[in-house]
Amino acid sequence: MGEDTSDTAHRPPIYLDSAASTAVRPEVLDAMLPYFTSVYANPSGHHAGGFRANGAIEAARASIAAVLGALKEEVVFTSGGTESINAAIKGVAFAQRDAGAGQHIVTTQVEHHAVLHSAQFLERFGFEVEYVPVDRYGRVDPAEVVEAVRPDTVLVSVMYANNEVGTIQPLAEIAGGVRERASALGRRIPFHTDAVQAANALPLAVDELGVDLLSLSGHKFGGPKGTGLLYLRRDVPFLEQLSGGGQERQRRSGTENTPGIVGIARALELAQTERAGFAARTSALRDRLLEGIRRLVPDAVLNGHPDERLPNNTHVCIPGVEGEAVVTALDRMGIACSAGAACTSATWEPSHVLLAMNVPLELAIGSVRMSTWPTHTAADIDAVVEALPAVVARLRAAGAPSI
Ligand SMILES: Cc1ncc(COP(=O)(O)O)c(C=O)c1O
């Protein structure tokens, strides 16, 4: 047998990339298992197996509706965050244009590509999109979003929390301002939020947030990949983006993913019940990590809002290194995290989020995101803090990245 010569031989790997994906929680897996091999009938089937599968889906829908403070009928199951967001943006935009309401959309410069590329897709069909800028912490000014709303605006989409730098937007304030502006215009302008990064730490009650559409992705909060949901307020005009058998009340055709739906519902219930504990635990770990980085790599710069940020997000720029090189070096030591810039065909493509925040290019290419999780121990964090300075020193000695 080959000898394990990696630096991790003495300890298990440390996964600091929960913003990218999480493990399915054991409680979630247990809830899902019967629906793979026992209750596997098509939920549309007119027989005992079909009724049982359908019953499980409706129970899941009721549990999600309770978490969101919504009606059961307002919950649409999808295949993930990307699908929910595409359905929300394209479905609302096309339905309203068809109704003659206009073709103007307001969003922000720091949205996930699922939002930005859906907006760009609509631009090809004649829609006009306003991308509202952010401050140096990645926050939008609610007044600027409101000012961007016009009489022909058909949708406003602002993310809840940023997936790169963790900044939380003042969502209720923005949505409230948009609602007031819309009513002054004698209009009803649907408001969507990409809440994909929010479910572990932030409240999701849709009426309190003042949102009409909200997108979530199961694998970001201990649920399975390939599961998502869209909250769609009952009076919002919507043109379905997947046509077929008419499942999900004609809003999303396709045979339902029964185990996935059971899984995302259980995961959301757990995540929202445990929010306070999650925030306390992951922020303590995050503070330990950040303190260690600041002590041992003193010129590292924290990105994102100092306080209004996801509790488990640490996003730093390390001058004089490439973020990707740091990620690769740490990976060799069994530490998983992610970089904020990618080098494609010899040119640097820093993240659009950091550019919107006016982070200088030479800093942006050295960005690294580490996301803590409640299952981490202080020893895990200490191991990362211990590993990082040597990696940075070695990369700096090898020469500054060329821009
Ligand atoms: C903020 C945000 N929106 C949307 C998505 C897309 O979700 P999914 O990849 O699950 O479709 C992600 C995933 O990284 C995200 O972080």
The ligand as an SDF file (V2000), in Angstrom:
LIG
                    3D

 16 16  0  0  0  0  0  0  0  0999 V2000
  -26.1030   33.7710   -3.1560 C   0  0  0  0  0  0  0  0  0  0  0  0
  -26.2560   32.5780   -4.0440 C   0  0  0  0  0  0  0  0  0  0  0  0
  -27.2310   32.5580   -4.9630 N   0  0  0  0  0  0  0  0  0  0  0  0
  -27.4310   31.5120   -5.7590 C   0  0  0  0  0  0  0  0  0  0  0  0
  -26.6360   30.3970   -5.7020 C   0  0  0  0  0  0  0  0  0  0  0  0
  -26.9140   29.2580   -6.6230 C   0  0  0  0  0  0  0  0  0  0  0  0
  -27.3450   28.1310   -5.9010 O   0  0  0  0  0  0  0  0  0  0  0  0
  -27.2040   26.6630   -6.5100 P   0  0  0  0  0  0  0  0  0  0  0  0
  -25.7790   26.5120   -6.9500 O   0  0  0  0  0  0  0  0  0  0  0  0
  -27.5520   25.7770   -5.3920 O   0  0  0  0  0  0  0  0  0  0  0  0
  -28.1140   26.5570   -7.6500 O   0  0  0  0  0  0  0  0  0  0  0  0
  -25.5820   30.3660   -4.7810 C   0  0  0  0  0  0  0  0  0  0  0  0
  -24.6510   29.2230   -4.7330 C   0  0  0  0  0  0  0  0  0  0  0  0
  -23.4800   29.3710   -4.5100 O   0  0  0  0  0  0  0  0  0  0  0  0
  -25.3950   31.4700   -3.9220 C   0  0  0  0  0  0  0  0  0  0  0  0
  -24.4280   31.4920   -3.0070 O   0  0  0  0  0  0  0  0  0  0  0  0
  1  2  1  0
  2  3  1  0
  2 15  2  0
  3  4  2  0
  4  5  1  0
  5  6  1  0
  5 12  2  0
  6  7  1  0
  7  8  1  0
  8  9  2  0
  8 10  1  0
  8 11  1  0
 12 13  1  0
 12 15  1  0
 13 14  2  0
 15 16  1  0
M  END
$$$$
